[in-house]
Amino acid sequence: MSQVTGIRKRRRPSIAMVVAGVCAALVSVPLIALLALRLTSNQFVRETEQSLIQQAAIYAELYASAFSPLPGPTIGTALTDAQKQHWGQDLHPARALLNVRHDPVLPPRPAGDPVSTEIDPRYMAIIDPLVSIARGAQQTTFSGVAFLSHDGRLLNAPGAPSLGDLVEVQAALGGDIGRVLRLRGDGNKVHPLASLSRDTGFRVFVAYPVIVADRVIGAVHISRTPLNLGKFLYQERSAILTMFVVMLALASLIGWVLIRLISRPVTGLRDAAMAVAEGHKDHAAALPHYGFRELATLGESVEQMAATLTKRSQEITTYSDHVTHELKSPVTTIVAAAELLQGDGLADDDRLKLLDNIAAEGHRMNALLEQLREMTQARTMAPGEPGKLCEMIPQVDGLRIDNGCPEDTQLPLTVEHGRMILLHMAQNAQAHNAQTLRISRDGHVLTLADDGDGIEAEDIDRLSEPFFTTRRDTGGTGMGLAICKTILEGYGATLRAKPGNKGAIFQIVFRR
């Protein structure tokens, strides 16, 4: 079928493709989020920092215990009152504070600046046992440990160079815990993809103060490389593989459900709409399921559209047949009369009679076409605001219209539509020899009763059919009640006839 639409032809993804993309995102988004936000790196760094703080606290206690008994002058920075209160408490835990998303990664730790002054001999007396303990623990903790003097000199290095310029060392010698991230200085070449984690390229450094008699007599400078994301994934490969399989299964299930709830109903509605467009109304049946409420509403709309189009198609066919039939008779009469008028020897009386027939049939054709135009207008005119009944009552010569409703009675019709309906009803009553048309209202029902010839019981169901008339010989077209019914359908109202002892009774039933 050739399709003529205003929709531009372009490549558009199908619902199945979109659902597949969503499912793939469900599986990949958690990993992408971990990498983008560096949540794993942060956790690894903080775990390393916390471990280093705990190790440094032990080394600091060993350092202080070894240094305090030795005689000598008072050295080191005195603690502030707030620091005295903090370090004097029975419990003074230290939280991990480093954050890879915010804290800068500093250059590698330098070897230290050479110092020519003599070092306090107390440091040299205790350094060897401390270094021995650190080397033994390093086999398990993998942490690098350096012991610093009160002025930042590196005691376990030849010449005791100074590290006092490092920010973390300055914080520790000032009585606080210093912690920073520094690049590794071991010449480690990191694979380019490792930058997603950042863990392999730097170390965590913690400087912990050594306090004796409320003075900082030294510091423990300790460091370690945090866990690598790749190593973590390898260590947890079984759990991660299980999680991936579960996520993949759940994503596949969600995709299947979405396709079933969205794609199939949409495809079914597309096929139904195409069937309606091609005229196969039998194929526009309801689908087994619509998945979502919105799709069910769309399905109902498609069914209503199919029903409306089918009804309109049937009406057009009926109108075409009736119009052809109704116009055929007057056209035949006019053609026959014209042929007779063209002949010779026709008497004047016969000529006048034929001219009268032509005029009468012409008027009948004009009335029929006018009412067909009125029917078309009735279908295209949109419903409007309610109007007063008294403004809708028409004037019809020879018929008295008795309005038994209050002056302010309103009908859910526009004044124009109401006047059109009442005019056709009045003309229909007058055409059936009525002298009076009475109007009354009871709730949602408007009743019109006349004193005319009445309605035959077998004709009641056909009165509003287009072109049905009981007075075709007197010029009836059968369109008046059909026009009334069409207008009322636009407002959701119905027109029905009731048999009576005398005259005709029509009821208009409104929804409200």
C-alpha positions as CSV (number, residue, x, y, z in Angstrom):
1,M,0.0,0.0,0.0
2,S,1.4,3.4,-0.9
3,Q,1.6,5.6,2.1
4,V,1.3,9.4,1.9
5,T,2.0,10.9,5.3
6,G,3.6,14.1,6.6
7,I,6.1,12.1,8.7
8,R,9.7,12.5,7.4
9,K,11.4,9.3,6.5
10,R,14.5,8.9,8.7
11,R,16.3,6.2,10.6
12,R,14.6,5.7,14.0
13,P,15.4,3.1,16.6
14,S,12.8,0.4,17.2
15,I,11.3,-0.2,20.6
16,A,13.2,-3.5,20.8
17,M,16.5,-1.6,20.2
18,V,15.7,1.0,22.9
19,V,14.8,-1.7,25.4
20,A,18.0,-3.6,24.6
21,G,19.9,-0.3,25.2
22,V,18.2,0.2,28.5
23,C,19.0,-3.3,29.6
24,A,22.6,-2.9,28.6
25,A,22.7,0.3,30.5
26,L,21.2,-1.4,33.6
27,V,24.2,-3.9,33.5
28,S,26.9,-1.3,32.7
29,V,25.8,1.7,34.6
30,P,26.9,0.4,38.1
31,L,30.4,-0.3,36.8
32,I,30.6,3.0,34.9
33,A,29.4,4.8,38.1
34,L,32.1,3.1,40.1
35,L,34.7,4.1,37.6
36,A,33.4,7.6,37.0
37,L,32.9,8.5,40.7
38,R,36.0,6.5,41.8
39,L,34.0,5.0,44.6
40,T,36.2,2.0,44.8
41,S,39.4,4.1,44.7
42,N,38.1,6.2,47.6
43,Q,37.2,3.1,49.6
44,F,40.6,1.6,48.9
45,V,42.4,4.8,49.9
46,R,40.5,5.2,53.1
47,E,41.0,1.7,54.1
48,T,44.7,2.1,53.5
49,E,44.8,5.4,55.4
50,Q,42.9,3.9,58.4
51,S,45.3,1.0,58.5
52,L,48.3,3.3,58.3
53,I,47.0,5.5,61.1
54,Q,46.6,2.4,63.3
55,Q,50.1,1.1,62.5
56,A,51.6,4.6,63.0
57,A,49.9,4.9,66.4
58,I,51.7,1.7,67.6
59,Y,55.0,2.8,66.2
60,A,54.5,6.2,67.9
61,E,53.9,4.6,71.3
62,L,57.0,2.4,70.9
63,Y,59.0,5.6,69.8
64,A,57.7,7.6,72.8
65,S,58.3,4.7,75.3
66,A,61.9,4.4,74.1
67,F,62.6,8.1,74.1
68,S,61.0,9.3,77.4
69,P,63.3,7.6,79.9
70,L,66.4,9.1,78.3
71,P,67.8,12.2,80.0
72,G,68.3,15.4,78.1
73,P,67.0,18.9,77.4
74,T,63.3,19.6,76.6
75,I,62.7,19.6,72.9
76,G,59.8,19.6,70.4
77,T,56.8,21.8,69.8
78,A,54.4,22.2,72.8
79,L,50.8,21.1,72.3
80,T,48.0,23.6,72.4
81,D,45.3,23.3,75.0
82,A,42.9,21.8,72.5
83,Q,45.6,19.3,71.4
84,K,46.4,18.4,75.0
85,Q,42.7,17.7,75.7
86,H,42.4,15.6,72.5
87,W,45.6,13.5,73.1
88,G,44.9,13.3,76.8
89,Q,41.6,11.4,76.4
90,D,41.4,7.7,77.0
91,L,40.0,7.3,73.5
92,H,41.0,9.6,70.6
93,P,40.2,7.7,67.4
94,A,41.3,9.2,64.1
95,R,39.1,8.9,61.0
96,A,40.3,8.5,57.4
97,L,39.8,11.8,55.6
98,L,41.5,11.4,52.2
99,N,39.3,11.7,49.1
100,V,40.7,11.0,45.7
101,R,38.0,13.1,44.0
102,H,39.1,16.3,45.9
103,D,42.6,15.9,47.3
104,P,45.5,16.5,45.0
105,V,48.2,13.9,44.3
106,L,51.5,15.5,45.3
107,P,54.9,14.7,43.8
108,P,56.8,11.7,45.1
109,R,58.4,12.0,48.5
110,P,61.9,13.5,48.2
111,A,65.1,12.0,49.6
112,G,65.4,14.9,52.0
113,D,67.5,18.0,52.4
114,P,71.0,17.5,53.9
115,V,71.6,18.9,57.3
116,S,75.0,19.7,58.8
117,T,74.1,20.1,62.5
118,E,74.5,17.4,65.0
119,I,71.5,15.3,65.9
120,D,70.3,14.7,69.4
121,P,72.1,11.6,70.6
122,R,68.9,10.3,72.2
123,Y,67.5,9.7,68.7
124,M,70.5,7.7,67.7
125,A,70.2,5.6,70.8
126,I,66.7,4.4,70.0
127,I,66.6,4.3,66.2
128,D,68.1,0.9,65.6
129,P,65.5,-1.1,67.6
130,L,62.7,0.9,66.1
131,V,64.0,0.2,62.6
132,S,64.4,-3.5,63.4
133,I,60.8,-3.7,64.6
134,A,59.5,-1.8,61.4
135,R,61.4,-4.1,59.1
136,G,59.9,-7.2,60.7
137,A,56.4,-5.8,60.5
138,Q,56.9,-4.7,56.9
139,Q,57.0,-8.3,55.8
140,T,53.3,-8.5,56.7
141,T,52.0,-4.9,56.4
142,F,53.9,-3.9,53.2
143,S,54.2,-0.4,54.7
144,G,57.2,1.8,54.4
145,V,58.1,3.4,57.8
146,A,60.3,6.3,58.5
147,F,61.1,7.8,62.0
148,L,61.5,11.6,62.2
149,S,63.0,13.8,64.9
150,H,61.3,16.9,66.3
151,D,62.8,19.0,63.5
152,G,61.8,16.6,60.7
153,R,65.1,14.8,60.2
154,L,64.9,11.2,58.7
155,L,66.5,9.1,61.4
156,N,66.7,5.8,59.5
157,A,68.6,7.3,56.5
158,P,72.3,8.0,56.2
159,G,73.1,11.6,57.3
160,A,69.6,12.1,58.7
161,P,68.3,14.4,55.9
162,S,65.4,16.7,56.7
163,L,61.8,16.1,55.5
164,G,60.5,19.1,57.5
165,D,59.2,20.9,54.4
166,L,56.6,18.2,53.6
167,V,53.1,19.3,54.4
168,E,52.1,16.1,56.2
169,V,55.3,16.2,58.3
170,Q,54.6,19.8,59.3
171,A,51.1,18.8,60.4
172,A,52.5,16.0,62.5
173,L,55.3,18.1,64.1
174,G,52.5,20.6,64.9
175,G,50.6,18.0,67.0
176,D,48.1,16.8,64.3
177,I,47.9,13.8,62.0
178,G,49.1,14.6,58.5
179,R,47.8,12.6,55.5
180,V,48.4,13.1,51.7
181,L,48.5,11.3,48.4
182,R,51.8,11.2,46.6
183,L,52.9,9.7,43.3
184,R,55.0,6.6,43.5
185,G,58.6,7.3,43.0
186,D,59.7,3.8,42.1
187,G,59.6,4.3,38.3
188,N,56.4,2.2,38.1
189,K,55.0,2.3,34.6
190,V,51.2,2.2,34.8
191,H,49.1,0.8,31.9
192,P,47.0,3.6,30.3
193,L,43.8,1.9,31.3
194,A,44.8,2.0,35.0
195,S,44.0,5.7,35.0
196,L,40.3,4.7,35.3
197,S,41.1,3.7,38.9
198,R,44.1,5.9,39.7
199,D,45.0,3.4,42.5
200,T,48.2,2.0,41.0
201,G,49.9,5.4,40.4
202,F,50.2,6.8,44.0
203,R,50.8,6.0,47.6
204,V,49.0,7.1,50.8
205,F,51.3,8.9,53.3
206,V,50.4,9.4,57.0
207,A,52.6,11.4,59.4
208,Y,51.7,10.6,63.1
209,P,53.0,12.8,66.0
210,V,55.1,11.2,68.7
211,I,54.2,13.0,72.0
212,V,56.2,13.0,75.2
213,A,55.2,15.2,78.2
214,D,52.8,17.2,76.0
215,R,55.5,18.0,73.4
216,V,56.0,16.6,69.9
217,I,59.4,15.0,70.0
218,G,59.2,13.3,66.6
219,A,56.9,11.7,64.0
220,V,56.2,8.4,62.3
221,H,56.1,8.8,58.5
222,I,54.4,5.7,57.1
223,S,53.1,4.9,53.6
224,R,51.6,2.2,51.4
225,T,50.1,1.8,48.0
226,P,46.3,1.2,48.1
227,L,44.6,-1.8,46.6
228,N,44.3,-1.7,42.9
229,L,40.8,-2.0,41.3
230,G,42.0,-4.6,39.0
231,K,43.4,-6.6,41.8
232,F,40.2,-6.2,43.8
233,L,38.1,-7.4,40.8
234,Y,40.4,-10.4,40.5
235,Q,40.2,-11.2,44.2
236,E,36.4,-11.0,44.1
237,R,36.0,-12.5,40.6
238,S,33.6,-15.3,41.8
239,A,31.3,-12.9,43.5
240,I,31.5,-10.3,40.7
241,L,30.9,-13.0,38.1
242,T,27.8,-14.2,40.0
243,M,26.6,-10.6,40.3
244,F,27.1,-10.0,36.6
245,V,25.2,-13.2,35.7
246,V,22.3,-12.2,38.1
247,M,22.2,-8.6,36.7
248,L,22.3,-10.0,33.1
249,A,19.4,-12.3,33.9
250,L,17.4,-9.6,35.6
251,A,18.1,-7.2,32.7
252,S,17.0,-9.8,30.2
253,L,13.8,-10.4,32.2
254,I,13.1,-6.7,32.3
255,G,13.7,-6.5,28.6
256,W,11.4,-9.4,27.9
257,V,8.7,-7.8,30.1
258,L,9.1,-4.4,28.5
259,I,8.9,-5.8,24.9
260,R,5.8,-7.8,25.8
261,L,4.1,-4.9,27.5
262,I,5.1,-2.2,25.0
263,S,6.4,-3.5,21.7
264,R,3.7,-6.2,21.1
265,P,0.7,-4.0,21.8
266,V,2.2,-1.1,19.8
267,T,2.9,-3.4,16.9
268,G,-0.7,-4.8,17.2
269,L,-2.1,-1.3,17.2
270,R,0.0,-0.4,14.2
271,D,-1.4,-3.4,12.3
272,A,-4.9,-2.6,13.4
273,A,-4.6,1.0,12.2
274,M,-3.2,-0.1,8.9
275,A,-6.0,-2.6,8.5
276,V,-8.5,0.2,9.1
277,A,-6.7,2.4,6.6
278,E,-6.9,-0.4,4.0
279,G,-10.6,-0.9,4.7
280,H,-10.3,-4.3,6.5
281,K,-12.4,-3.4,9.4
282,D,-12.6,-7.0,10.6
283,H,-8.9,-6.9,11.5
284,A,-9.3,-4.0,13.9
285,A,-10.3,-6.2,16.7
286,A,-9.3,-5.8,20.3
287,L,-5.8,-7.1,21.2
288,P,-5.4,-9.9,23.9
289,H,-3.5,-7.5,26.1
290,Y,-2.3,-3.9,26.1
291,G,0.4,-4.0,28.8
292,F,-0.2,-0.5,30.2
293,R,-3.2,1.7,30.9
294,E,-2.1,4.3,28.4
295,L,-1.8,1.7,25.7
296,A,-5.2,0.3,26.6
297,T,-6.6,3.8,26.2
298,L,-4.9,4.1,22.8
299,G,-6.3,0.7,21.8
300,E,-9.8,1.9,22.7
301,S,-9.2,5.0,20.7
302,V,-8.1,2.9,17.7
303,E,-11.2,0.7,18.1
304,Q,-13.5,3.8,18.3
305,M,-11.7,5.3,15.3
306,A,-12.3,2.0,13.4
307,A,-15.9,2.0,14.4
308,T,-16.4,5.6,13.4
309,L,-14.7,5.2,10.1
310,T,-16.7,2.0,9.4
311,K,-19.9,3.8,10.3
312,R,-19.0,6.8,8.2
313,S,-18.1,4.5,5.3
314,Q,-21.5,2.8,5.6
315,E,-23.3,6.1,5.9
316,I,-21.5,7.4,2.8
317,T,-22.5,4.3,0.9
318,T,-26.0,4.6,2.1
319,Y,-26.2,8.3,1.3
320,S,-24.8,7.6,-2.2
321,D,-27.3,4.9,-2.8
322,H,-30.2,7.0,-1.5
323,V,-29.2,10.2,-3.2
324,T,-28.8,8.3,-6.4
325,H,-32.3,6.8,-5.9
326,E,-33.9,10.0,-4.7
327,L,-32.5,12.1,-7.5
328,K,-33.1,9.5,-10.2
329,S,-36.9,9.9,-10.1
330,P,-37.0,13.7,-10.4
331,V,-34.3,13.7,-13.0
332,T,-36.2,11.1,-15.0
333,T,-39.3,13.1,-14.7
334,I,-37.6,16.3,-15.8
335,V,-35.9,14.6,-18.8
336,A,-39.2,13.0,-19.9
337,A,-41.0,16.3,-19.6
338,A,-38.3,18.1,-21.5
339,E,-38.5,15.6,-24.3
340,L,-42.3,16.0,-24.5
341,L,-42.0,19.7,-24.6
342,Q,-39.6,19.4,-27.6
343,G,-42.3,17.7,-29.6
344,D,-44.9,19.4,-31.8
345,G,-48.6,19.5,-31.4
346,L,-48.7,19.7,-27.6
347,A,-51.7,21.3,-26.1
348,D,-51.2,24.4,-23.9
349,D,-52.7,22.7,-20.9
350,D,-50.4,19.8,-21.3
351,R,-47.4,22.1,-21.8
352,L,-48.2,24.0,-18.6
353,K,-48.7,20.7,-16.7
354,L,-45.3,19.5,-17.8
355,L,-43.7,22.8,-16.8
356,D,-45.3,22.5,-13.4
357,N,-43.9,19.0,-13.1
358,I,-40.4,20.2,-14.0
359,A,-40.7,23.0,-11.4
360,A,-42.0,20.7,-8.7
361,E,-39.2,18.1,-9.3
362,G,-36.6,20.9,-9.4
363,H,-37.8,22.1,-6.0
364,R,-37.7,18.6,-4.6
365,M,-34.1,18.2,-5.9
366,N,-33.2,21.5,-4.3
367,A,-34.8,20.6,-1.0
368,L,-33.0,17.3,-1.0
369,L,-29.6,18.8,-1.8
370,E,-30.1,21.5,0.8
371,Q,-30.8,18.9,3.5
372,L,-27.8,16.9,2.5
373,R,-25.7,20.0,2.9
374,E,-27.3,20.6,6.3
375,M,-26.5,17.0,7.3
376,T,-22.9,17.6,6.4
377,Q,-22.7,20.8,8.4
378,A,-24.3,19.0,11.4
379,R,-21.5,16.5,11.4
380,T,-18.8,19.1,11.2
381,M,-20.2,21.6,13.7
382,A,-18.5,21.2,17.2
383,P,-20.7,21.1,20.3
384,G,-20.8,24.5,22.2
385,E,-22.0,26.1,25.4
386,P,-25.6,25.4,26.7
387,G,-28.3,27.8,25.7
388,K,-31.8,28.9,26.8
389,L,-34.7,26.8,25.6
390,C,-36.8,29.9,25.0
391,E,-34.3,31.2,22.5
392,M,-34.4,28.0,20.5
393,I,-38.1,27.8,19.8
394,P,-38.8,28.5,16.1
395,Q,-41.7,30.2,14.4
396,V,-43.7,27.9,12.1
397,D,-46.8,29.2,10.3
398,G,-49.9,27.1,11.1
399,L,-48.3,25.4,14.2
400,R,-48.6,26.5,17.8
401,I,-45.7,25.6,20.0
402,D,-46.6,25.4,23.7
403,N,-43.4,25.7,25.9
404,G,-44.3,24.2,29.2
405,C,-40.8,24.8,30.7
406,P,-39.7,27.7,32.9
407,E,-38.4,30.8,31.2
408,D,-34.8,30.2,32.4
409,T,-34.6,26.5,31.3
410,Q,-31.3,25.6,29.7
411,L,-30.5,22.8,27.4
412,P,-27.0,21.3,26.9
413,L,-27.2,22.5,23.3
414,T,-26.1,25.7,21.6
415,V,-28.9,28.0,20.6
416,E,-28.1,27.4,16.9
417,H,-28.2,23.6,17.3
418,G,-31.3,23.7,19.5
419,R,-33.2,25.9,17.0
420,M,-32.2,23.6,14.1
421,I,-33.5,20.5,16.0
422,L,-36.7,22.1,17.1
423,L,-37.4,23.5,13.7
424,H,-37.1,20.1,12.1
425,M,-39.3,18.6,14.8
426,A,-41.9,21.3,14.3
427,Q,-41.9,20.9,10.5
428,N,-42.2,17.2,10.9
429,A,-45.2,17.6,13.2
430,Q,-46.9,20.1,10.9
431,A,-46.3,17.8,7.9
432,H,-48.3,15.2,9.8
433,N,-51.3,17.5,10.3
434,A,-50.5,18.6,13.9
435,Q,-51.9,21.9,15.1
436,T,-50.0,22.1,18.5
437,L,-46.5,21.0,19.6
438,R,-46.1,20.7,23.4
439,I,-42.6,20.9,25.0
440,S,-41.9,19.7,28.5
441,R,-38.8,18.6,30.5
442,D,-38.4,16.0,33.2
443,G,-34.8,15.8,34.5
444,H,-32.5,14.8,31.6
445,V,-35.4,14.1,29.2
446,L,-37.0,16.7,26.9
447,T,-40.4,15.6,25.5
448,L,-42.0,16.9,22.3
449,A,-45.6,15.8,21.8
450,D,-48.0,16.8,19.0
451,D,-51.6,16.2,18.1
452,G,-51.0,15.1,14.5
453,D,-51.5,11.7,12.7
454,G,-49.2,9.8,15.1
455,I,-46.6,7.1,14.3
456,E,-47.2,3.6,13.2
457,A,-45.6,1.0,15.5
458,E,-43.7,-0.7,12.7
459,D,-42.1,2.7,11.7
460,I,-40.8,3.7,15.1
461,D,-37.3,2.1,14.8
462,R,-36.7,3.6,11.3
463,L,-37.8,7.1,11.8
464,S,-34.3,8.6,12.2
465,E,-32.8,6.6,9.3
466,P,-31.7,8.9,6.5
467,F,-34.2,9.1,3.6
468,F,-36.9,7.1,5.4
469,T,-40.2,8.9,5.0
470,T,-43.9,8.1,5.1
471,R,-44.9,11.0,2.9
472,R,-42.7,10.7,-0.1
473,D,-45.7,11.5,-2.4
474,T,-46.1,14.9,-0.7
475,G,-42.5,15.9,-0.9
476,G,-40.9,14.3,2.2
477,T,-37.2,13.7,2.0
478,G,-36.7,11.6,5.2
479,M,-33.8,13.8,6.3
480,G,-35.2,16.0,9.1
481,L,-35.1,13.5,11.9
482,A,-31.8,12.1,10.7
483,I,-30.3,15.6,10.9
484,C,-31.7,15.9,14.5
485,K,-30.1,12.6,15.5
486,T,-26.7,13.5,14.0
487,I,-26.6,16.8,15.9
488,L,-27.6,15.1,19.2
489,E,-25.0,12.4,18.8
490,G,-22.4,15.1,18.9
491,Y,-23.6,16.0,22.4
492,G,-23.9,12.4,23.5
493,A,-27.7,12.7,23.5
494,T,-30.3,10.3,21.9
495,L,-33.5,10.8,20.1
496,R,-36.3,8.2,20.5
497,A,-39.9,8.0,19.5
498,K,-42.7,6.6,21.7
499,P,-46.1,5.4,20.5
500,G,-49.1,7.4,21.8
501,N,-52.9,7.2,21.7
502,K,-53.0,10.3,19.5
503,G,-50.2,12.2,17.8
504,A,-46.5,11.6,17.9
505,I,-44.2,11.7,21.0
506,F,-40.5,12.2,20.8
507,Q,-38.0,12.3,23.6
508,I,-34.5,13.7,23.7
509,V,-32.4,12.2,26.4
510,F,-29.4,14.2,27.5
511,R,-26.4,12.8,29.4
512,R,-26.8,15.6,32.1
